[in-house]
Amino acid sequence: YNNLLNLYAKRGDVSSAEALFSQMQLLDTADVFSYTILQNCLQKRFMSRGRNRDLKDLHRAEEVLSQLVSKYESSGFRDSRFRPNNVTFGTVISMYALSDKLLK
């Protein structure tokens, strides 16, 4: 599934990526890579809009990160499939930096 998700992300097809990601969550096949790929897809669309950036993409990427962290917490911090990494956090941080909204 991650390969197909990555294909959608590289094409910038956020709606298809979101749909596949939802299916992956239902099938319990989503892992840290899935979450990160979806964030990267949102980041790509966010960056492609230049000065007309839509903060919805930023907020959705943050929501995806929050879901991942919650899954990791609910596993008692033991399930490495959901352990966020520097890329996962870095994607959201770079989006905030680009949006000039570093402080919430």
N, C-alpha and C positions, 0 to 999 in steps of 0.2 A: 504493500500500500504506500509506503513512504516514497518509492520511486515515482509512482503516479502523482502523488502529492507534490513532489519536487518538480515534476514536469509542469503541473499547473502553476506552481510558484514562479518558475523561470519564464513562463508565458505571461505572467501577471494576471492570471485568471483567478481572481480572488473568490468569486462566487462558486466556481467548481471546486476550488481548494477547500473552502468552508464546508461545502456539502460532503465532500469525501472525508474531511476531518470529523464531521459529526457522525458519519457512519463508523469511522474507526473508533470513536469514543464508545459508541453503542456496542461494538464488537470487542471492546477492550483490547484493541491492537495498537492504540496510540501510545507512543513513548516520547521521551524527551526530544528525539529527533523530529517526530511529527509536529510537536508543539513549536519547535524552533523553525521548522520549514514554513509553517503557517505564519509565524511572526515575520519571517523574511519576505514572504509574499505580501503581507500588509506593508512592510517597510518599502518594498519596491514600488508599490502603487503610491505610497505616501511621498516618496522622493521624486517620482516622475511628474508630480503635479507642480513642481517649482513653488512659486510664491502663493499659489492657490491650494496649498496643502489643506486637506480635510483632517481635522483632529479626531474624527471618528476612527480612522485607521490607527492612530496612536492609542486611543482608548481601548480599541479592540485588542491590539497587541499586548497592552498592559493586562487586560482581562484574561487573555490566553496564558500569560505568565502567572497570573494569580491562580488560575485553575491548575496549572502544573504544580505550583508550590503547595496548593491544598492537597493534591493527590499524593505528593511526597510526604507531607505532614501526616496525612491519614494512614500512610503505610508505616508510621512510626519511624520515619527517616531511614527505612531499611530497603525499600524497593528502588534499586538503582535505575530502573526504567524511567523513573520520574524525577531523578535528581537533576535540578537545573544546573547549567554550566555557564562558563563565562560568555559564550555566544548568546545563550538565551537571555541573559541579563543585558549584555551589550547591545543587542538589537533594540530593546526598549530605551535604553539610555541614549543611544545615538539618535533615535527618533525625537526624544525630548530635546536634545541639543539642537537639532534642526528646527524644532518648533519654537525655540526661544522661550520654552516654558519649563525650565529646569526646576523651578519651585512650584509646588502645587498649592 
